Every structure is written in C-alpha cells, then in structure tokens.
Amino acid sequence: MYAITAIISGRVQGVWFRGSTQKKAMELGLTGWVKNTTDGSVYLEAQGEKSQLEIFISWLSKGPNYSRVDQVDIKWIEATTQYISFSIRY
C-alpha cells in the first residue's frame, strides 16, 4: 500500500474539483479524502496501488473541466491510516 498527500493550487475551488477528484479516485480504486483549504488550494490524502496513484497524480495536474491547475505538490508518505472509501471533507 502506497500513500500520497497533495496540494493543488490554481483555480481549483468552485469548479467541482473535489467532486471530480473523488470520482477519479474511486474509478482508480483509491481511498482517502479531499478538502478545500482556506488559502484557495485543495488538499488531499490518497492511498492505493503505486501504479494507480501515478495515474491519479497525472490526472491531478490537469484537473476537471473549468479548473486551472497551476501547481501540484506531491509527497509520498507512509500509509498509517487505513481508509475505506474516498470522501470529501468540509
């Protein structure tokens, strides 16, 4: 099991970024969560197979329609918490 954290910056709030991220993560069989931050970026934690996470990272660099991703900061971390789904946090 592999895990990442990501901070996505750009026009990523108010453009269905979290919902699209949740959908993509579920399609790839990933678990974790995503939320908006007060500085206008999006933060997430995701875990799963390394190959699926790499596909996810590639998708995050583009984002859904209407978003504009300027920067994606990825950190590979130890999977210390076992998530059962991929949720949106508020």
C-alpha positions as a Python dict, from the first residue, in 0.01 Angstrom:
ca = {
    (1, 'M'): (0, 0, 0),
    (2, 'Y'): (132, 339, -104),
    (3, 'A'): (8, 683, 1),
    (4, 'I'): (42, 1045, -104),
    (5, 'T'): (-57, 1389, 10),
    (6, 'A'): (-116, 1658, -249),
    (7, 'I'): (-172, 2032, -251),
    (8, 'I'): (-323, 2156, -575),
    (9, 'S'): (-310, 2529, -649),
    (10, 'G'): (-476, 2739, -918),
    (11, 'R'): (-844, 2783, -995),
    (12, 'V'): (-946, 2471, -805),
    (13, 'Q'): (-1234, 2588, -586),
    (14, 'G'): (-1585, 2646, -715),
    (15, 'V'): (-1521, 2434, -1026),
    (16, 'W'): (-1626, 2088, -898),
    (17, 'F'): (-1263, 1991, -832),
    (18, 'R'): (-1334, 1793, -513),
    (19, 'G'): (-1624, 1602, -665),
    (20, 'S'): (-1426, 1518, -978),
    (21, 'T'): (-1128, 1416, -767),
    (22, 'Q'): (-1346, 1184, -561),
    (23, 'K'): (-1491, 1028, -877),
    (24, 'K'): (-1146, 973, -1032),
    (25, 'A'): (-1005, 827, -711),
    (26, 'M'): (-1294, 583, -687),
    (27, 'E'): (-1251, 481, -1053),
    (28, 'L'): (-887, 401, -975),
    (29, 'G'): (-971, 209, -656),
    (30, 'L'): (-804, 463, -428),
    (31, 'T'): (-910, 557, -77),
    (32, 'G'): (-859, 877, 123),
    (33, 'W'): (-1012, 1223, 126),
    (34, 'V'): (-1006, 1570, -32),
    (35, 'K'): (-1093, 1916, 101),
    (36, 'N'): (-1074, 2286, 16),
    (37, 'T'): (-829, 2492, 218),
    (38, 'T'): (-862, 2849, 340),
    (39, 'D'): (-585, 2970, 105),
    (40, 'G'): (-782, 2865, -205),
    (41, 'S'): (-598, 2542, -277),
    (42, 'V'): (-718, 2182, -247),
    (43, 'Y'): (-553, 1929, -13),
    (44, 'L'): (-589, 1552, -32),
    (45, 'E'): (-460, 1226, 102),
    (46, 'A'): (-487, 917, -115),
    (47, 'Q'): (-371, 558, -86),
    (48, 'G'): (-367, 252, -303),
    (49, 'E'): (-151, 76, -559),
    (50, 'K'): (151, 275, -677),
    (51, 'S'): (54, 250, -1045),
    (52, 'Q'): (-296, 380, -972),
    (53, 'L'): (-159, 668, -764),
    (54, 'E'): (73, 764, -1050),
    (55, 'I'): (-227, 780, -1288),
    (56, 'F'): (-411, 988, -1026),
    (57, 'I'): (-118, 1231, -992),
    (58, 'S'): (-114, 1276, -1369),
    (59, 'W'): (-489, 1350, -1364),
    (60, 'L'): (-446, 1599, -1077),
    (61, 'S'): (-201, 1801, -1285),
    (62, 'K'): (-479, 1865, -1538),
    (63, 'G'): (-789, 1860, -1318),
    (64, 'P'): (-1151, 1863, -1436),
    (65, 'N'): (-1303, 2095, -1694),
    (66, 'Y'): (-1326, 2459, -1582),
    (67, 'S'): (-1035, 2423, -1340),
    (68, 'R'): (-687, 2562, -1395),
    (69, 'V'): (-411, 2377, -1215),
    (70, 'D'): (-103, 2593, -1163),
    (71, 'Q'): (90, 2368, -925),
    (72, 'V'): (69, 2022, -770),
    (73, 'D'): (288, 1944, -468),
    (74, 'I'): (303, 1569, -407),
    (75, 'K'): (459, 1391, -109),
    (76, 'W'): (484, 1014, -87),
    (77, 'I'): (409, 917, 272),
    (78, 'E'): (374, 607, 485),
    (79, 'A'): (15, 479, 488),
    (80, 'T'): (-54, 499, 861),
    (81, 'T'): (-435, 526, 843),
    (82, 'Q'): (-649, 274, 657),
    (83, 'Y'): (-934, 448, 473),
    (84, 'I'): (-1232, 250, 344),
    (85, 'S'): (-1351, 497, 78),
    (86, 'F'): (-1260, 831, -80),
    (87, 'S'): (-1455, 1113, 78),
    (88, 'I'): (-1497, 1487, 52),
    (89, 'R'): (-1425, 1671, 374),
    (90, 'Y'): (-1575, 2011, 456),
}
